[in-house]
């Protein structure tokens, strides 16, 4: 039987592994992009971020805009 400390270690390791495998979206909405960039949606709209055929902003474009700030 596992001790309480061993259970905590197993749970912590499991949570870390799950967070590391968290899926990344391929595209986000303008509002989500604004939140990621910590700016208002109106300001995000002025950045003229590229859109895909569904009107969503590719995740990589948001990351590039964030790195440029």
C-alpha positions as CSV (number, residue, x, y, z in Angstrom):
1,X,0.0,0.0,0.0
2,X,1.2,3.5,-0.8
3,X,1.8,6.1,1.8
4,X,0.2,9.5,1.6
5,X,3.5,11.1,0.5
6,X,3.8,8.5,-2.3
7,X,0.3,9.1,-3.5
8,X,1.0,12.9,-3.7
9,X,4.1,12.2,-5.7
10,X,2.2,10.0,-8.2
11,X,-0.6,12.5,-8.5
12,X,1.8,15.4,-9.1
13,X,3.7,13.4,-11.7
14,X,0.4,12.5,-13.5
15,X,-0.8,16.1,-13.5
16,X,2.5,17.3,-14.9
17,X,2.3,14.7,-17.7
18,X,-1.2,15.6,-18.6
19,X,-0.5,19.4,-18.7
20,X,2.5,18.7,-20.9
21,X,0.3,16.9,-23.4
22,X,-2.4,19.5,-23.4
23,X,-3.6,20.1,-27.0
24,X,-2.9,23.4,-28.6
25,X,-5.6,24.8,-30.8
26,X,-4.8,25.2,-34.5
27,X,-6.8,28.5,-34.7
28,X,-8.5,30.9,-32.3
29,X,-11.1,33.6,-32.4
30,X,-10.3,37.3,-32.4
31,X,-11.4,37.6,-28.8
32,X,-9.2,34.6,-27.8
33,X,-6.3,36.1,-29.7
34,X,-6.8,39.5,-27.9
35,X,-6.8,37.7,-24.5
36,X,-3.6,35.8,-25.4
37,X,-1.9,39.1,-26.4
38,X,-3.3,41.0,-23.4
39,X,-5.0,43.7,-25.5
40,X,-8.5,44.6,-26.4
41,X,-10.3,43.0,-29.3
42,X,-10.5,46.3,-31.1
43,X,-6.7,46.6,-30.9
44,X,-6.3,43.0,-32.0
45,X,-8.5,43.7,-35.0
46,X,-6.1,46.6,-36.0
47,X,-3.2,44.2,-36.1
48,X,-4.6,42.7,-39.2
49,X,-3.7,39.1,-38.2
50,X,-4.1,36.6,-40.9
51,X,-7.3,34.5,-41.1
52,X,-8.0,31.0,-42.3
53,X,-11.0,30.1,-44.5
54,X,-13.2,29.8,-41.4
55,X,-12.3,33.3,-40.3
56,X,-10.2,32.1,-37.4
57,X,-6.7,33.3,-36.6
58,X,-4.0,30.6,-36.8
59,X,-2.4,30.0,-33.4
60,X,1.1,30.4,-34.9
61,X,0.2,33.9,-36.0
62,X,-0.9,34.8,-32.5
63,X,2.4,33.5,-31.1
64,X,4.4,35.5,-33.7
65,X,2.5,38.7,-32.8
66,X,3.1,38.0,-29.1
67,X,6.8,37.5,-29.7
68,X,7.0,40.7,-31.7
69,X,5.6,42.8,-28.7
